Protein backbone atom coordinates (compact mmCIF):
# COMPACT_ATOMS: atom_id res chain seq x y z
CA UNK A 1 0.00 0.00 0.00
CA UNK A 2 1.34 3.46 -0.97
CA UNK A 3 2.10 5.79 1.93
CA UNK A 4 -0.24 8.80 1.77
CA UNK A 5 1.52 12.10 1.01
CA UNK A 6 -0.35 14.85 2.87
CA UNK A 7 0.14 18.64 2.82
CA UNK A 8 -1.41 20.02 5.98
CA UNK A 9 -2.65 23.63 5.82
CA UNK A 10 -3.34 25.13 9.28
CA UNK A 11 -5.87 27.93 8.90
CA UNK A 12 -8.98 29.51 10.33
CA UNK A 13 -12.19 30.36 8.53
CA UNK A 14 -13.09 33.70 10.05
CA UNK A 15 -16.73 34.73 9.65
CA UNK A 16 -16.31 38.38 10.57
CA UNK A 17 -19.90 38.68 11.81
CA UNK A 18 -22.56 36.00 11.92
CA UNK A 19 -24.19 34.29 14.92
CA UNK A 20 -22.43 36.90 17.03
CA UNK A 21 -21.94 40.56 16.06
CA UNK A 22 -18.64 41.87 14.74
CA UNK A 23 -17.07 43.18 17.95
CA UNK A 24 -17.76 39.98 19.90
CA UNK A 25 -16.08 37.93 17.18
CA UNK A 26 -13.18 40.39 16.98
CA UNK A 27 -12.21 39.83 20.60
CA UNK A 28 -11.85 36.12 19.81
CA UNK A 29 -9.88 36.98 16.66
CA UNK A 30 -7.36 39.04 18.63
CA UNK A 31 -6.80 36.17 21.07
CA UNK A 32 -6.38 33.71 18.18
CA UNK A 33 -3.85 35.81 16.26
CA UNK A 34 -1.86 36.65 19.39
CA UNK A 35 -1.39 32.91 19.76
CA UNK A 36 -0.64 32.31 16.07
CA UNK A 37 2.03 35.01 15.93
CA UNK A 38 3.73 33.66 19.05
CA UNK A 39 3.83 30.12 17.64
CA UNK A 40 5.10 31.22 14.23
CA UNK A 41 7.92 33.24 15.76
CA UNK A 42 8.86 30.41 18.11
CA UNK A 43 9.08 27.74 15.38
CA UNK A 44 9.87 28.40 11.72
CA UNK A 45 8.21 25.11 10.77
CA UNK A 46 4.80 26.57 11.69
CA UNK A 47 2.61 27.90 8.85
CA UNK A 48 -0.80 29.58 8.90
CA UNK A 49 -3.24 30.65 6.16
CA UNK A 50 -5.43 33.55 7.25
CA UNK A 51 -8.60 32.79 5.29
CA UNK A 52 -7.80 34.76 2.14
CA UNK A 53 -9.21 38.04 3.50
CA UNK A 54 -7.39 41.12 4.75
CA UNK A 55 -10.34 42.14 6.94
CA UNK A 56 -9.13 39.75 9.64
CA UNK A 57 -5.66 41.31 9.57
CA UNK A 58 -7.02 44.87 9.64
CA UNK A 59 -9.42 44.07 12.47
CA UNK A 60 -6.52 42.61 14.46
CA UNK A 61 -4.09 45.47 13.81
CA UNK A 62 -6.67 48.06 14.77
CA UNK A 63 -6.49 46.58 18.27
CA UNK A 64 -2.81 45.60 18.13
CA UNK A 65 -1.13 48.26 15.93
CA UNK A 66 2.18 47.59 17.68
CA UNK A 67 2.22 44.09 16.11
CA UNK A 68 2.21 45.25 12.48
CA UNK A 69 5.93 44.59 11.94
CA UNK A 70 5.54 41.12 13.42
CA UNK A 71 2.88 40.36 10.81
CA UNK A 72 5.08 41.82 8.03
CA UNK A 73 8.04 39.64 9.03
CA UNK A 74 5.95 36.46 9.06
CA UNK A 75 4.31 37.25 5.71
CA UNK A 76 7.71 37.89 4.11
CA UNK A 77 9.12 34.67 5.61
CA UNK A 78 6.25 32.70 4.06
CA UNK A 79 4.85 31.57 7.40
CA UNK A 80 1.68 33.66 7.22
CA UNK A 81 -0.46 33.78 4.04
CA UNK A 82 -2.76 36.83 3.76
CA UNK A 83 -5.14 38.22 1.12
CA UNK A 84 -5.91 38.59 -1.72
CA UNK A 85 -9.49 39.57 -0.85
CA UNK A 86 -10.47 42.34 1.51
CA UNK A 87 -13.42 40.27 2.67
CA UNK A 88 -14.95 36.93 1.69
CA UNK A 89 -18.00 38.20 -0.16
CA UNK A 90 -21.29 36.83 -1.45
CA UNK A 91 -20.86 36.90 -5.23
CA UNK A 92 -24.56 37.20 -6.11
CA UNK A 93 -25.73 39.89 -3.68
CA UNK A 94 -23.31 42.69 -4.56
CA UNK A 95 -22.43 44.45 -7.81
CA UNK A 96 -19.62 43.44 -10.13
CA UNK A 97 -17.83 46.68 -9.32
CA UNK A 98 -18.00 45.80 -5.62
CA UNK A 99 -16.32 42.44 -6.34
CA UNK A 100 -13.50 44.07 -8.30
CA UNK A 101 -12.94 46.82 -5.70
CA UNK A 102 -12.88 44.12 -3.01
CA UNK A 103 -10.09 42.24 -4.78
CA UNK A 104 -8.16 45.43 -5.60
CA UNK A 105 -8.33 46.69 -2.03
CA UNK A 106 -7.41 43.36 -0.45
CA UNK A 107 -4.54 42.74 -2.84
CA UNK A 108 -3.11 46.22 -2.25
CA UNK A 109 -3.40 45.94 1.52
CA UNK A 110 -1.79 42.47 1.56
CA UNK A 111 1.05 43.68 -0.69
CA UNK A 112 1.76 46.47 1.79
CA UNK A 113 2.38 43.77 4.40
CA UNK A 114 4.75 41.80 2.20
CA UNK A 115 2.75 39.88 -0.41
CA UNK A 116 -0.75 38.76 -1.26
CA UNK A 117 -1.58 35.06 -1.46
CA UNK A 118 -1.73 34.44 -5.24
CA UNK A 119 -4.93 32.39 -4.96
CA UNK A 120 -8.54 33.39 -5.54
CA UNK A 121 -9.57 31.76 -2.27
CA UNK A 122 -13.37 31.34 -2.15
CA UNK A 123 -13.91 28.66 0.51
CA UNK A 124 -17.44 29.25 1.73
CA UNK A 125 -19.37 31.37 -0.78
CA UNK A 126 -22.91 30.18 -1.46
CA UNK A 127 -22.25 29.50 -5.14
CA UNK A 128 -20.03 31.35 -7.59
CA UNK A 129 -20.74 33.79 -10.43
CA UNK A 130 -19.78 33.00 -14.02
CA UNK A 131 -17.39 35.95 -14.37
CA UNK A 132 -15.22 35.04 -11.37
CA UNK A 133 -12.52 33.30 -13.49
CA UNK A 134 -12.43 36.41 -15.67
CA UNK A 135 -12.01 38.68 -12.63
CA UNK A 136 -9.28 36.52 -11.11
CA UNK A 137 -7.44 36.15 -14.40
CA UNK A 138 -7.56 39.90 -15.02
CA UNK A 139 -6.00 40.38 -11.56
CA UNK A 140 -3.09 38.11 -12.53
CA UNK A 141 -4.26 35.11 -10.49
CA UNK A 142 -3.86 31.67 -12.09
CA UNK A 143 -5.45 29.67 -9.25
CA UNK A 144 -8.86 29.64 -7.57
CA UNK A 145 -9.95 27.53 -4.63
CA UNK A 146 -13.61 26.65 -3.95
CA UNK A 147 -15.83 24.27 -2.04
CA UNK A 148 -19.54 24.90 -2.63
CA UNK A 149 -21.14 24.76 -6.08
CA UNK A 150 -18.80 22.27 -7.80
CA UNK A 151 -20.79 19.99 -10.15
CA UNK A 152 -20.82 16.21 -9.88
CA UNK A 153 -18.98 15.91 -13.20
CA UNK A 154 -15.69 16.93 -11.58
CA UNK A 155 -14.03 13.58 -10.75
CA UNK A 156 -10.96 14.77 -8.84
CA UNK A 157 -9.63 17.67 -6.83
CA UNK A 158 -9.01 20.16 -9.66
CA UNK A 159 -10.66 21.52 -12.80
CA UNK A 160 -10.34 24.39 -15.24
CA UNK A 161 -13.03 27.00 -14.54
CA UNK A 162 -13.91 29.04 -17.61
CA UNK A 163 -15.76 32.36 -17.75
CA UNK A 164 -18.10 33.39 -20.62
CA UNK A 165 -15.31 35.47 -22.22
CA UNK A 166 -13.10 32.37 -22.48
CA UNK A 167 -10.64 33.26 -19.70
CA UNK A 168 -9.99 30.52 -17.16
CA UNK A 169 -8.15 29.60 -13.97
CA UNK A 170 -7.00 26.32 -12.49
CA UNK A 171 -9.40 25.66 -9.62
CA UNK A 172 -8.75 23.54 -6.57
CA UNK A 173 -11.84 21.81 -5.22
CA UNK A 174 -11.68 21.50 -1.44
CA UNK A 175 -12.63 17.84 -1.21
CA UNK A 176 -14.46 17.39 2.07
CA UNK A 177 -14.66 21.14 2.67
CA UNK A 178 -12.34 23.76 4.10
CA UNK A 179 -12.24 21.77 7.34
CA UNK A 180 -11.59 18.26 6.03
CA UNK A 181 -8.83 17.82 8.65
CA UNK A 182 -10.40 19.99 11.35
CA UNK A 183 -10.93 17.22 13.88
CA UNK A 184 -7.90 15.04 13.25
CA UNK A 185 -6.16 16.65 16.25
CA UNK A 186 -9.10 16.44 18.65
CA UNK A 187 -7.41 13.57 20.52
CA UNK A 188 -3.60 13.48 20.50
CA UNK A 189 -3.65 9.77 21.28
CA UNK A 190 -5.46 8.98 18.05
CA UNK A 191 -3.85 11.65 15.87
CA UNK A 192 -1.48 9.38 13.95
CA UNK A 193 -4.19 6.90 13.00
CA UNK A 194 -6.67 9.59 12.02
CA UNK A 195 -4.09 11.39 9.91
CA UNK A 196 -3.22 8.19 8.05
CA UNK A 197 -6.92 7.36 7.57
CA UNK A 198 -7.59 10.85 6.18
CA UNK A 199 -4.70 10.52 3.72
CA UNK A 200 -5.86 7.10 2.50
CA UNK A 201 -9.49 8.24 2.20
CA UNK A 202 -8.65 11.33 0.10
CA UNK A 203 -5.87 9.84 -2.02
CA UNK A 204 -8.26 8.53 -4.75
CA UNK A 205 -9.50 12.08 -5.37
CA UNK A 206 -5.94 13.46 -5.61
CA UNK A 207 -4.32 10.70 -7.65
CA UNK A 208 -0.59 11.35 -7.99
CA UNK A 209 -0.84 14.78 -6.32
CA UNK A 210 -0.31 15.21 -2.57
CA UNK A 211 -3.51 15.27 -0.52
CA UNK A 212 -4.58 18.77 0.56
CA UNK A 213 -5.68 18.55 4.20
CA UNK A 214 -7.27 21.76 5.50
CA UNK A 215 -6.72 21.87 9.26
CA UNK A 216 -9.11 24.48 10.57
CA UNK A 217 -12.73 25.50 10.65
CA UNK A 218 -14.90 28.42 11.75
CA UNK A 219 -13.16 30.65 14.32
CA UNK A 220 -10.64 27.98 15.26
CA UNK A 221 -6.93 27.95 16.14
CA UNK A 222 -4.52 25.02 15.69
CA UNK A 223 -3.49 22.99 18.71
CA UNK A 224 -0.36 24.21 20.45
CA UNK A 225 1.42 20.89 19.92
CA UNK A 226 0.79 20.85 16.13
CA UNK A 227 4.42 20.94 14.98
CA UNK A 228 5.55 18.33 17.51
CA UNK A 229 2.68 16.00 16.67
CA UNK A 230 3.45 16.16 12.95
CA UNK A 231 7.18 15.72 13.56
CA UNK A 232 6.44 12.59 15.61
CA UNK A 233 4.53 10.78 12.85
CA UNK A 234 6.01 7.62 11.34
CA UNK A 235 6.67 8.47 7.64
CA UNK A 236 6.05 4.83 6.81
CA UNK A 237 2.39 5.32 7.80
CA UNK A 238 1.75 8.85 6.46
CA UNK A 239 4.06 11.58 5.18
CA UNK A 240 2.79 14.98 6.40
CA UNK A 241 4.23 18.41 5.57
CA UNK A 242 2.92 21.61 7.18
CA UNK A 243 2.46 24.26 4.50
CA UNK A 244 0.33 27.19 3.34
CA UNK A 245 -2.34 27.01 0.68
CA UNK A 246 -0.23 29.29 -1.53
CA UNK A 247 2.77 26.96 -1.32
CA UNK A 248 0.64 23.88 -2.07
CA UNK A 249 -0.85 25.47 -5.20
CA UNK A 250 2.48 26.91 -6.29
CA UNK A 251 3.52 23.32 -7.03
CA UNK A 252 0.50 22.71 -9.28
CA UNK A 253 0.65 23.54 -13.00
CA UNK A 254 -1.92 26.34 -13.65
CA UNK A 255 -1.95 25.49 -17.37
CA UNK A 256 -2.55 21.75 -17.02
CA UNK A 257 -4.44 20.83 -20.18
CA UNK A 258 -5.67 17.50 -18.82
CA UNK A 259 -8.09 19.03 -16.34
CA UNK A 260 -11.87 18.84 -16.96
CA UNK A 261 -13.43 22.16 -17.96
CA UNK A 262 -16.39 23.66 -16.11
CA UNK A 263 -18.05 26.70 -17.69
CA UNK A 264 -19.95 29.51 -16.05
CA UNK A 265 -21.69 29.62 -12.67
CA UNK A 266 -20.97 27.09 -9.95
CA UNK A 267 -24.43 26.48 -8.49
CA UNK A 268 -24.51 22.73 -7.95
CA UNK A 269 -25.52 21.02 -4.70
CA UNK A 270 -23.71 17.82 -5.71
CA UNK A 271 -20.89 18.07 -3.16
CA UNK A 272 -22.10 20.76 -0.74
CA UNK A 273 -25.26 22.69 0.04
CA UNK A 274 -25.08 26.21 -1.44
CA UNK A 275 -27.71 27.46 1.06
CA UNK A 276 -30.04 29.24 -1.41
CA UNK A 277 -32.29 30.37 1.44
CA UNK A 278 -29.88 33.22 2.17
CA UNK A 279 -31.08 34.92 -1.01
CA UNK A 280 -34.50 35.63 0.47
CA UNK A 281 -33.86 36.26 4.18
CA UNK A 282 -33.80 39.90 5.39
CA UNK A 283 -34.46 41.34 1.90
CA UNK A 284 -34.14 44.89 3.22
CA UNK A 285 -30.36 44.35 3.48
CA UNK A 286 -30.10 43.31 -0.17
CA UNK A 287 -32.28 46.21 -1.30
CA UNK A 288 -30.31 48.71 0.79
CA UNK A 289 -26.97 47.48 -0.58
CA UNK A 290 -28.21 47.71 -4.18
CA UNK A 291 -29.42 51.29 -3.59
CA UNK A 292 -26.17 52.34 -1.94
CA UNK A 293 -24.06 50.76 -4.69
CA UNK A 294 -26.06 52.60 -7.36
CA UNK A 295 -25.61 55.90 -5.54
CA UNK A 296 -21.85 55.51 -5.28
CA UNK A 297 -21.11 53.77 -8.59
CA UNK A 298 -23.56 55.44 -10.95
CA UNK A 299 -23.93 58.91 -9.49
CA UNK A 300 -21.38 59.97 -6.86
CA UNK A 301 -18.22 58.82 -8.65
CA UNK A 302 -19.32 59.78 -12.20
CA UNK A 303 -20.58 63.20 -11.04
CA UNK A 304 -17.30 63.83 -9.21
CA UNK A 305 -15.24 62.67 -12.21
CA UNK A 306 -17.16 64.81 -14.69
CA UNK A 307 -17.80 68.02 -12.77
CA UNK A 308 -16.11 68.20 -9.37
CA UNK A 309 -13.28 70.74 -9.03
CA UNK A 310 -11.54 68.39 -6.61
CA UNK A 311 -11.70 64.63 -6.22
CA UNK A 312 -13.57 63.72 -2.99
CA UNK A 313 -11.22 60.82 -2.36
CA UNK A 314 -11.74 60.33 1.37
CA UNK A 315 -15.51 60.37 1.14
CA UNK A 316 -15.59 57.87 -1.73
CA UNK A 317 -13.00 55.64 -0.05
CA UNK A 318 -15.14 55.56 3.10
CA UNK A 319 -18.18 54.66 1.04
CA UNK A 320 -16.35 51.81 -0.69
CA UNK A 321 -14.94 50.43 2.57
CA UNK A 322 -18.48 50.18 3.89
CA UNK A 323 -19.91 48.66 0.71
CA UNK A 324 -17.16 46.03 0.60
CA UNK A 325 -17.49 45.23 4.32
CA UNK A 326 -21.25 44.80 3.88
CA UNK A 327 -20.78 42.32 1.01
CA UNK A 328 -19.45 39.63 3.38
CA UNK A 329 -21.00 36.21 2.82
CA UNK A 330 -22.53 36.26 6.31
CA UNK A 331 -23.31 40.00 6.24
CA UNK A 332 -25.53 41.06 3.33
CA UNK A 333 -26.98 37.54 3.25
CA UNK A 334 -28.73 38.35 6.53
CA UNK A 335 -28.16 34.85 7.91
CA UNK A 336 -26.84 36.07 11.26
CA UNK A 337 -28.44 37.32 14.46
CA UNK A 338 -30.47 40.52 14.68
CA UNK A 339 -27.54 42.49 16.12
CA UNK A 340 -25.43 41.59 13.09
CA UNK A 341 -28.16 42.58 10.64
CA UNK A 342 -28.62 45.91 12.43
CA UNK A 343 -24.91 46.69 12.18
CA UNK A 344 -24.74 45.67 8.51
CA UNK A 345 -27.73 47.87 7.68
CA UNK A 346 -26.14 50.83 9.46
CA UNK A 347 -22.91 50.32 7.50
CA UNK A 348 -24.81 50.18 4.20
CA UNK A 349 -26.79 53.27 5.14
CA UNK A 350 -23.58 55.19 5.82
CA UNK A 351 -22.26 54.23 2.38
CA UNK A 352 -25.49 55.53 0.86
CA UNK A 353 -25.27 58.76 2.85
CA UNK A 354 -21.70 59.31 1.62
CA UNK A 355 -22.81 58.72 -1.96
CA UNK A 356 -25.69 61.16 -1.55
CA UNK A 357 -23.39 63.78 -0.03
CA UNK A 358 -20.90 63.64 -2.92
CA UNK A 359 -23.66 63.60 -5.54
CA UNK A 360 -25.50 66.53 -3.99
CA UNK A 361 -22.34 68.59 -3.49
CA UNK A 362 -21.45 68.27 -7.18
CA UNK A 363 -25.01 69.09 -8.26
CA UNK A 364 -25.14 71.98 -5.80
CA UNK A 365 -21.93 73.41 -7.23
CA UNK A 366 -23.40 73.38 -10.74
CA UNK A 367 -26.83 74.74 -9.80
CA UNK A 368 -25.72 78.44 -9.49
CA UNK A 369 -24.68 78.33 -13.14
CA UNK A 370 -28.29 77.69 -14.19
CA UNK A 371 -30.86 80.48 -14.44
CA UNK A 372 -33.75 80.43 -11.98
CA UNK A 373 -36.31 79.77 -14.73
CA UNK A 374 -34.54 76.56 -15.84
CA UNK A 375 -34.07 73.04 -14.53
CA UNK A 376 -30.63 71.42 -14.12
CA UNK A 377 -30.50 67.83 -15.40
CA UNK A 378 -27.22 65.89 -14.97
CA UNK A 379 -26.22 62.93 -17.13
CA UNK A 380 -24.00 60.55 -15.07
CA UNK A 381 -22.54 58.94 -18.21
CA UNK A 382 -19.74 60.51 -20.30
CA UNK A 383 -21.74 60.06 -23.52
CA UNK A 384 -24.47 62.39 -24.75
CA UNK A 385 -27.91 60.82 -24.46
CA UNK A 386 -31.62 61.49 -24.98
CA UNK A 387 -33.94 60.24 -22.30
CA UNK A 388 -37.22 60.95 -20.52
CA UNK A 389 -36.75 62.96 -17.34
CA UNK A 390 -39.54 63.35 -14.78
CA UNK A 391 -39.42 66.63 -12.87
CA UNK A 392 -41.63 67.71 -9.95
CA UNK A 393 -42.36 71.45 -10.17
CA UNK A 394 -44.43 73.78 -8.05
CA UNK A 395 -46.65 75.50 -10.61
CA UNK A 396 -47.98 79.00 -9.69
CA UNK A 397 -51.74 79.57 -9.99
CA UNK A 398 -51.24 82.22 -12.68
CA UNK A 399 -49.70 79.58 -14.96
CA UNK A 400 -52.97 77.70 -15.22
CA UNK A 401 -54.02 79.45 -18.43
CA UNK A 402 -50.56 79.69 -20.03
CA UNK A 403 -49.28 77.15 -22.55
CA UNK A 404 -45.62 76.19 -22.06
CA UNK A 405 -43.22 76.29 -25.02
CA UNK A 406 -40.37 73.74 -24.96
CA UNK A 407 -36.87 74.34 -26.43
CA UNK A 408 -37.68 72.23 -29.51
CA UNK A 409 -40.64 74.48 -30.32
CA UNK A 410 -43.36 72.08 -29.14
CA UNK A 411 -45.94 73.33 -26.67
CA UNK A 412 -47.52 71.80 -23.57
CA UNK A 413 -51.24 72.54 -23.21
CA UNK A 414 -52.45 75.00 -20.62
CA UNK A 415 -53.06 73.66 -17.11
CA UNK A 416 -56.81 74.07 -17.52
CA UNK A 417 -56.66 71.56 -20.37
CA UNK A 418 -54.52 69.13 -18.36
CA UNK A 419 -56.87 69.10 -15.43
CA UNK A 420 -59.98 68.26 -17.42
CA UNK A 421 -60.47 65.14 -15.33
CA UNK A 422 -62.72 62.14 -15.54
CA UNK A 423 -63.41 59.69 -12.75
CA UNK A 424 -61.97 56.28 -13.55
CA UNK A 425 -62.83 54.48 -10.34
CA UNK A 426 -64.50 55.18 -7.03
CA UNK A 427 -64.50 52.57 -4.30
CA UNK A 428 -65.44 52.70 -0.62
CA UNK A 429 -63.90 50.52 2.07
CA UNK A 430 -63.36 50.68 5.86
CA UNK A 431 -60.38 52.71 6.97
CA UNK A 432 -58.68 49.73 8.59
CA UNK A 433 -58.58 48.04 5.17
CA UNK A 434 -56.63 50.89 3.62
CA UNK A 435 -53.43 48.88 4.06
CA UNK A 436 -54.72 46.38 1.48
CA UNK A 437 -54.91 49.17 -1.09
CA UNK A 438 -51.65 51.05 -0.52
CA UNK A 439 -49.36 48.17 -1.61
CA UNK A 440 -50.89 48.58 -5.08
CA UNK A 441 -48.94 51.83 -5.39
CA UNK A 442 -45.49 51.28 -6.88
CA UNK A 443 -43.45 54.46 -6.69
CA UNK A 444 -45.40 56.89 -8.89
CA UNK A 445 -47.49 54.19 -10.57
CA UNK A 446 -51.06 53.16 -9.76
CA UNK A 447 -52.85 50.55 -11.89
CA UNK A 448 -50.61 51.25 -14.87
CA UNK A 449 -50.98 55.05 -14.70
CA UNK A 450 -48.62 57.70 -13.39
CA UNK A 451 -49.74 59.51 -10.22
CA UNK A 452 -49.67 63.28 -10.83
CA UNK A 453 -51.13 64.45 -7.52
CA UNK A 454 -53.11 63.24 -4.52
CA UNK A 455 -55.27 64.73 -1.79
CA UNK A 456 -56.98 63.64 1.41
CA UNK A 457 -60.31 65.24 2.39
CA UNK A 458 -60.74 64.61 6.12
CA UNK A 459 -64.29 66.00 6.17
CA UNK A 460 -65.51 63.79 3.32
CA UNK A 461 -63.13 61.02 4.43
CA UNK A 462 -61.90 60.61 0.85
CA UNK A 463 -58.43 59.84 -0.43
CA UNK A 464 -58.08 60.89 -4.08
CA UNK A 465 -55.30 60.24 -6.58
CA UNK A 466 -54.91 62.14 -9.83
CA UNK A 467 -53.24 60.12 -12.57
CA UNK A 468 -52.19 60.72 -16.15
CA UNK A 469 -54.61 58.85 -18.36
CA UNK A 470 -53.04 55.90 -20.15
CA UNK A 471 -55.45 56.33 -23.08
CA UNK A 472 -55.71 59.17 -25.64
CA UNK A 473 -58.78 61.30 -25.04
CA UNK A 474 -59.97 64.87 -24.95
CA UNK A 475 -59.05 64.84 -21.29
CA UNK A 476 -55.46 64.10 -20.27
CA UNK A 477 -56.22 63.73 -16.57
CA UNK A 478 -58.22 61.28 -14.48
CA UNK A 479 -58.59 60.19 -10.89
CA UNK A 480 -58.98 57.21 -8.61
CA UNK A 481 -61.04 57.83 -5.51
CA UNK A 482 -61.01 55.80 -2.34
CA UNK A 483 -63.67 56.35 0.32
CA UNK A 484 -63.12 55.44 3.99
KAFENRA-V65445 format. One record per helix or strand of 3 or more residues. SS is the DSSP state (helix for helix, strand for strand). FROM is the first residue (numbers start at 0). TO is the last residue. Records with the same first field share a line. If there is no record, write none. Layout:
# KAFENRA-V65445
SS=FROM-TO  FROM-TO
This chain:
# KAFENRA-V65445
strand=3-10  118-121  142-145  157-161  167-172  210-214  237-242  260-262  420-427  448-456  461-467  476-482
helix=21-41  53-62  64-75  95-111  131-137  187-205  225-230  244-249  275-278  282-306  312-325  337-366  396-398  414-417  430-437
